[in-house]
Amino acid sequence: MEGIERIKALASEIKDPALLKVVEYLLSREDMNDKYLNESKSLKSMVDFIKGQAKKQAKNGMAMIEDEVVYGWAIHYWDENNKDLDIKEEPEEVKEVKPIKKVQKKEWVAEGQLSLF
């Protein structure tokens, strides 16, 4: 599979128009074909990277980022390795199976006669 085809496959279920514009730009960059084959990269991780970059630009919780800047961040994400981008690889979920401890119910035994008065 070529990198361009991988991006198309990753984007096949995306409905977000803004992200689709970024994907469209990525698809126009045939020079990045080999970079798109990197299995440690994903569109979700790319979005997280772009959001992180935008947060760094934000003032008072708001930022306006030009399309060209976002496209540049997207290319930068695919062009660099995760270590250089300070992206921590998400380890696969390892679910440890713990034995279930059975809790024994203690029976209440009345001692003597109870008085209502």
N, C-alpha and C positions, 0 to 999 in steps of 0.2 A: 504494500500500500504506500502510495506517495503521501508526503506530508500534507499537501493540499486536500487530498481525499480524506485524510484523518481529521483535519479541521472541519470539513463538511460533515463527516460522521458525528463528531462531537457536537456540532451545532444543529443537528437535525431536529432536535426537540425544543429549541430555544424560541420563545415567543416575545421576549423583551426587545423592542425596536432599537433601543440604544446599543444593546449588546450585538444585535444583528448588524448594525452599522460597523462596529469594530470588526466583527467576523468578516464582513464584506471587504473591509480594508485588508485584513490578513490574507484573504484569498487573492487579492490583487497583487500581493507581494510574492511572486513566484521565486524570487531570489532567496526566500526564506524556507523553501520547500523542505530541505534537509533538517532545519531546526524544528519544524512542526512534528517531526517523527519522534522527538524526545518523549518517551513514555512517562517520565516523571513530571511532565507538564500537563495541565488541563485548563479548560476554559474557566472552570470555577476558581482555580488557583490564580489564574490571570486576573479575573475580576477582583479577587481579594487583594492582589498586588496593586492594581489600579486604584482601588478604594483607599488603600494605605497611602499611596502617593498623593491622592487628592486630600486626604486628612492632613498631611503635612503642609499643604498649601492653604488650608482653611484658616480663616480668621473669624473669631466669634462663632464658630461652628458652621460657617458658610464658605463655599468656594465656587468659583466659576472657572471652569477649565475648558479651554478651546479644544475642538475636536482633534486638531493636529497634535496637540500635546498628549491627549489620551492615546492616539494612534502610536505615538512615539513610545509611550510607556508599554503598550501592548507588544510592540516589536522588541523593546528592551527586555521584556519578560521572556520572550521566546529565544532571544539571542544569547542571554547569559545563563549560567547554571544557577541552580537554586541556592547553592552556598554563597556565591558572589552577591546574590540578591538578598541574602539574609532571610531566605524562606526555609523554614524548618519542614523537613519531609514529614508528612503525616504517617505515623506507623500504622500498619494494618491492625485492625481491632483484634485483640487477642482476648477471648472471653475465657476466663478461668471458671471452670465448673467446680463449685463448692458443694460438698455434701449437705443436704438439708438435715438439720437437727430436728428430731421430733421432740416436741414439747409435751411432756406428760401432764395431763390435767390432774390436779390434786382434788380429791373428793373432799367436800366439806362434811364433816360429821359433827352434828350438834352434841354438845356436852351438857347433859342435864336438861332441865326444863326451862324454857324461856318464859318470862313474865311480861305481859303487856301493860302491867300497872306499875 
